[in-house]
């Protein structure tokens, strides 16, 4: 079958789709990846075929300008902790309105959607797999007669918030209440002769890479899939120093690649990170760009600075990791059974960190509470208390028990056969995938 995968142009959001794309290709399916032109090099570096659509989004510029206001809105603890049922209706309305106006509609611009629909109608994919913020994928599937599914690389907090918003909307029954998502996507779909329905937001099903204990089940069809680390966003080369065991406990410190590439400033004071580890009898491996390093006037002697290193090679040699809370870093450490100090200050970063602590596989350190002493105390606990390693390995075993991307491919074949509409006579038809 033909599979069109799509993600808006942000490296970290695309990375979670690569192992499934490889598995589909290895099974003999045709796979192409559509995104704005800025992601083309990242897609082709993963060995995949890129389809540039539309013009590059202005998300990063908007985030630098409006980011503080957006994040201030979302500092509500109930939202961050996924206690959405405790949120006031006005907050949920504000959340949906702001996210639609300043995020969803900007990363899914008209130029991207129009080009993607045109290409999907030409190429006629059987299945569209879309990153959960890239609603252009759902539009293209509905407009071209393809089955479609979301691919989740983080807990489904945003859909959870929407479900509660819709529930409140039904209960209020006020003629002045609007649904900003429907108000945006409805006219977009109408341009292609389609009507808005919740399927445009939820997909026909979701492939979920979150482990049990972190995954959110919201009543939609879920296909669990094992998270497989992909480290192609940085040069994946094993350096010489990583080819022998460390002489003392090794700790990875990383703040991810998104902040580096987007230009949005860190909320983590880098000098506090180094002050926390300065006197510990450990080897610190810190991944840091030249711009980040310039913010640190004094690097301790026990710190090895590297601009990039593949985490799936580094982490098996580590006793712990300290990181910013990002989805890929969190999941890679969890998959490899490494205890974590997970920071976080927004959205699913905070929820994942809290779930990690509840599972006993690491400790949470809210970014706004970061002090050298607080970080040092947590790191010492991870290194000295064996329960963290044991629970981290249990979490890793739970993740390994999920079906691999290769094992998920037959499931996608069956679901595509079941959900793909019968196309009209103008469509180029191909034999359907046989039921397995």
C-alpha positions in Angstrom: 0.0 0.0 0.0 1.0 3.7 -0.3 1.5 5.5 3.0 1.9 9.3 3.2 3.3 10.4 6.6 3.2 14.0 7.5 4.5 16.3 10.2 4.8 20.1 10.5 8.4 21.2 10.2 9.8 20.7 13.6 12.6 18.0 13.9 11.5 16.6 17.3 7.9 16.1 16.2 9.0 14.3 13.0 11.6 12.1 14.8 9.0 9.9 16.4 7.7 8.7 13.1 11.0 7.4 11.6 11.0 3.8 13.0 7.5 3.2 11.8 8.3 4.6 8.4 11.3 2.3 8.2 9.2 -0.7 9.2 6.6 0.1 6.5 9.3 0.4 3.9 10.9 -2.9 5.1 7.5 -4.6 4.7 7.4 -3.5 1.1 5.1 -0.5 1.3 5.7 2.8 -0.5 6.3 5.6 2.0 6.6 9.3 1.5 6.9 12.1 4.1 5.3 15.5 3.5 6.2 18.6 5.4 7.1 22.2 4.8 10.4 22.7 2.9 12.4 23.4 6.1 12.1 19.7 7.1 13.3 18.3 3.7 16.9 17.8 4.8 15.9 16.1 8.0 13.5 13.7 6.2 16.1 12.7 3.5 18.8 12.3 6.2 16.5 9.6 7.7 16.7 7.7 4.4 13.1 8.7 3.5 11.5 10.4 0.5 10.4 14.0 1.2 7.5 15.8 -0.4 7.9 19.6 0.3 4.5 21.3 0.6 3.5 24.9 1.2 5.8 27.5 2.6 7.7 27.3 5.9 5.6 28.1 8.9 6.4 31.0 11.3 5.9 29.0 14.5 9.3 29.8 15.9 9.0 33.5 15.3 5.5 33.5 16.9 6.8 31.5 19.8 9.6 33.9 20.5 7.1 36.8 20.5 3.9 35.2 22.0 5.5 32.3 23.8 5.6 33.8 27.3 1.9 34.7 27.1 1.0 31.3 25.8 3.0 29.5 28.5 1.7 31.8 31.2 -1.9 30.7 30.3 -0.9 27.1 30.6 0.9 27.3 33.9 -2.4 26.1 35.5 -1.3 23.1 37.5 -4.5 21.2 36.8 -3.7 21.4 33.1 -0.1 20.6 33.5 -0.8 17.6 35.7 -3.5 16.3 33.4 -6.3 17.0 35.9 -8.3 18.5 33.1 -11.6 17.6 34.7 -10.9 20.1 37.4 -10.4 23.0 34.9 -12.9 25.8 34.6 -14.8 26.0 31.3 -13.4 29.5 30.6 -9.8 28.1 30.8 -10.6 25.3 28.4 -12.2 27.7 26.0 -9.2 30.0 26.2 -6.9 27.0 25.7 -8.6 25.8 22.5 -8.9 29.4 21.2 -5.2 30.3 21.8 -3.8 27.0 20.5 -6.0 27.1 17.4 -5.2 30.7 16.5 -1.5 30.8 17.4 -0.3 27.2 16.9 -2.6 24.8 15.0 -3.6 27.2 12.2 -0.1 28.6 11.8 1.8 25.3 11.5 -1.0 24.0 9.2 -1.2 27.0 7.0 -3.4 27.3 3.9 -0.5 26.9 1.6 0.6 23.6 3.3 -2.9 22.2 3.4 -3.6 23.1 -0.2 -0.4 21.6 -1.5 -0.8 18.5 0.6 -4.4 17.9 -0.6 -3.3 18.4 -4.2 -0.5 15.9 -3.8 -2.6 13.4 -1.9 -5.2 13.5 -4.7 -2.4 13.0 -7.2 -0.5 10.2 -5.4 -3.6 8.5 -4.0 -2.2 7.1 -0.7 -4.1 4.3 1.0 -3.1 5.5 4.5 -2.1 8.9 5.8 -0.3 8.9 9.2 -0.1 12.3 10.8 1.7 13.8 13.7 -1.1 14.8 16.2 -0.7 18.6 15.7 -0.5 18.2 11.9 -4.2 18.4 11.1 -3.4 18.9 7.4 -2.9 15.2 7.3 -6.5 14.5 8.3 -7.7 17.1 5.7 -5.6 15.5 3.0 -6.9 12.0 3.9 -10.5 13.1 3.9 -10.1 15.0 0.6 -8.4 12.1 -1.2 -10.3 9.1 0.2 -7.5 7.6 2.3 -7.6 6.0 5.7 -5.8 8.1 8.3 -4.3 7.7 11.8 -2.4 9.9 14.3 1.0 8.8 15.5 1.5 9.8 19.2 4.9 10.4 20.6 3.7 12.0 23.8 0.7 11.6 26.2 -2.6 12.7 24.5 -3.2 15.7 26.9 -4.3 18.0 24.2 -7.1 15.7 22.9 -8.1 15.1 26.6 -8.5 18.9 27.0 -10.6 19.0 23.8 -12.9 16.2 24.9 -13.6 18.0 28.2 -14.2 21.3 26.3 -16.7 19.7 24.1 -18.5 18.0 27.0 -18.7 21.5 28.7 -19.9 23.0 25.4 -22.8 20.5 25.2 -23.8 21.1 28.8 -23.8 24.9 28.5 -25.9 25.0 25.3 -25.3 28.7 24.9 -25.8 30.2 21.4 -22.7 32.3 22.0 -20.4 29.3 22.6 -18.1 28.5 19.7 -15.8 25.6 18.9 -12.6 27.3 17.6 -11.3 24.1 16.1 -14.5 23.5 14.1 -14.6 27.2 13.1 -11.1 26.8 11.6 -11.2 23.3 10.1 -14.8 23.5 8.9 -14.2 26.1 6.2 -10.8 24.4 5.4 -12.5 21.1 4.7 -15.4 22.8 2.8 -12.9 24.0 0.3 -12.3 20.4 -0.7 -16.0 19.3 -0.6 -15.7 17.7 2.9 -17.6 18.3 6.2 -16.0 18.8 9.6 -16.4 15.9 12.1 -14.3 14.9 15.1 -12.5 12.4 13.0 -10.5 15.4 11.6 -9.2 15.9 15.1 -8.9 12.4 16.4 -8.0 10.4 13.3 -9.7 7.1 12.7 -7.3 5.5 15.2 -4.1 6.4 16.9 -0.7 4.6 17.1 0.5 5.3 20.7 4.2 5.0 21.7 3.7 5.9 25.3 4.1 3.0 27.8 1.4 1.7 30.2 1.3 4.0 33.2 1.9 7.1 31.1 -0.4 6.5 28.1 -3.8 8.1 28.2 -6.8 6.1 27.0 -9.6 8.5 25.9 -12.0 6.0 24.4 -10.6 6.2 20.9 -9.1 3.2 19.0 -5.4 2.8 20.1 -2.7 0.7 18.5 0.1 0.3 21.1 3.6 0.5 19.6 7.0 0.1 21.2 9.1 3.3 21.3 12.3 2.8 19.3 14.9 5.6 19.8 15.8 7.5 16.7 18.9 9.7 17.0 19.3 11.0 13.5 18.6 14.6 14.4 22.2 14.8 15.3 25.2 13.1 13.7 24.9 9.5 14.9 28.6 8.7 15.2 30.2 6.7 18.1 33.2 8.7 19.3 36.4 7.1 20.5 35.9 7.9 24.2 32.6 6.0 24.1 34.2 2.7 23.1 35.2 1.8 26.6 33.5 1.6 30.0 33.7 4.8 32.1 36.0 4.8 35.1 33.4 6.3 37.4 29.6 6.7 37.2 28.6 8.6 34.0 25.7 11.1 34.0 24.3 12.6 30.8 23.1 16.2 30.9 21.1 17.4 27.9 18.6 20.1 27.1 17.6 18.7 23.7 17.8 20.1 20.2 14.5 22.0 19.9 15.6 25.0 21.8 18.9 25.1 20.0 17.2 25.1 16.6 14.2 27.2 17.3 16.0 30.1 19.0 13.5 30.1 21.9 15.5 30.8 25.0 16.1 28.2 27.6 14.2 28.4 30.9 16.9 26.2 32.5 19.8 28.3 34.0 22.8 26.4 32.6 25.2 27.7 35.3 22.9 26.0 37.9 23.3 22.7 36.2 27.0 22.8 36.4 27.1 24.2 39.9 25.1 21.1 41.0 27.6 18.6 39.6 30.9 20.4 40.2 32.0 18.4 43.3 30.4 15.0 42.5 32.7 12.1 41.8 31.1 11.4 38.5 31.8 11.9 34.8 29.3 14.4 33.3 28.7 14.2 29.5 26.9 17.4 28.6 25.5 17.9 25.1 25.7 21.6 24.4 25.9 23.9 21.3 28.5 26.7 21.1 25.7 29.2 21.8 24.7 27.4 24.9 28.3 27.0 26.1 28.8 30.8 25.8 26.3 31.2 28.6 28.5 29.2 31.0 31.6 31.0 32.1 33.1 28.2 34.2 32.8 24.5 33.2 33.8 22.1 35.9 36.6 19.6 35.4 34.4 16.6 35.6 32.3 17.7 32.6 32.9 16.4 29.1 31.3 18.8 26.6 30.1 17.4 23.3 28.0 19.2 20.7 26.1 16.0 19.9 26.2 12.3 20.6 23.6 9.5 19.8 21.7 9.1 23.1 20.9 5.4 22.3 24.7 4.7 22.4 25.6 7.0 25.3 22.8 6.2 27.7 23.5 2.4 28.2 26.8 3.6 29.7 25.2 6.0 32.0 24.0 5.7 35.6 21.5 8.6 35.3 20.4 11.4 33.0 19.4 15.0 33.7 17.3 16.6 31.0 14.8 19.3 30.0 11.8 16.9 29.9 11.4 16.6 26.1 9.4 13.7 24.7 12.3 12.1 22.7 14.8 12.3 25.5 12.4 11.1 28.1 11.3 8.2 26.1 14.8 7.2 25.0 16.0 7.1 28.6 12.8 5.2 29.7 13.3 2.7 26.8 16.9 2.1 27.9 16.2 1.8 31.6 18.1 4.8 32.8 17.0 6.7 35.9 16.1 10.3 35.1 15.9 13.7 36.7 13.3 15.1 34.4 12.7 18.8 34.5 9.7 20.4 33.0 7.7 23.6 33.0 4.9 23.2 30.4 2.4 20.9 28.8 3.3 17.2 28.7 6.8 17.8 30.0 5.5 18.2 33.5 3.0 15.3 33.2 5.6 12.8 31.9 8.0 13.9 34.7 5.4 13.3 37.3 4.4 9.9 36.0 8.1 9.0 36.0 8.4 9.8 39.6 5.1 8.0 40.5 6.6 4.9 38.8 9.7 5.2 40.9 11.9 5.4 37.8 13.2 8.9 38.4 12.6 12.2 40.0 10.9 15.3 38.9 12.4 18.8 39.3 10.1 21.6 38.1 12.2 24.1 36.1 11.0 27.0 38.2 12.2 25.2 41.3 15.7 24.5 40.0 18.6 25.2 42.3 22.0 23.7 42.4 21.2 22.1 45.8 17.9 20.7 44.7 19.4 19.2 41.5 22.4 17.8 43.3 20.2 16.1 46.0 18.0 14.4 43.4 21.0 13.2 41.3 22.7 11.8 44.4 19.5 9.9 45.2 19.4 8.4 41.7 23.0 7.3 42.0 22.9 5.9 45.5 19.4 4.3 45.8 19.1 1.1 43.8 15.3 1.2 43.6 15.5 3.9 40.9 17.5 1.7 38.6 15.3 -1.3 39.3 12.1 0.6 38.6 13.7 2.2 35.5 14.5 -1.3 34.2 10.9 -2.4 34.9 9.6 0.6 32.9 12.0 -0.4 30.1 10.7 -4.0 30.2 7.2 -2.7 30.0 8.1 -0.7 26.9 9.8 -3.6 25.3 6.8 -5.8 25.7 4.8 -3.6 23.3 4.6 -4.6 19.6 7.6 -3.4 17.6 7.0 -1.1 14.6 7.5 -4.2 12.4 4.8 -6.0 14.3 2.4 -3.0 14.0 2.6 -2.9 10.2 0.1 -5.9 9.7 -2.3 -4.1 12.1 -2.1 -1.0 10.0 -2.7 -3.0 6.9 -5.9 -4.4 8.3 -7.2 -1.1 9.7 -6.4 0.6 6.4 -8.5 -2.0 4.5 -11.3 -1.6 7.0 -11.4 2.2 7.1 -10.4 3.3 3.6 -13.5 4.6 1.7 -14.4 3.2 -1.7 -13.0 5.7 -4.1 -14.9 7.1 -7.0 -14.3 6.2 -10.7 -11.9 9.1 -11.1 -9.4 7.7 -8.6 -6.6 5.5 -9.6 -7.4 2.2 -7.9 -4.9 -0.4 -6.8 -5.5 -3.9 -5.3 -6.5 -3.6 -1.6 -4.2 -5.1 1.0 -5.4 -8.7 1.7 -6.9 -9.3 5.2 -4.3 -11.1 7.4 
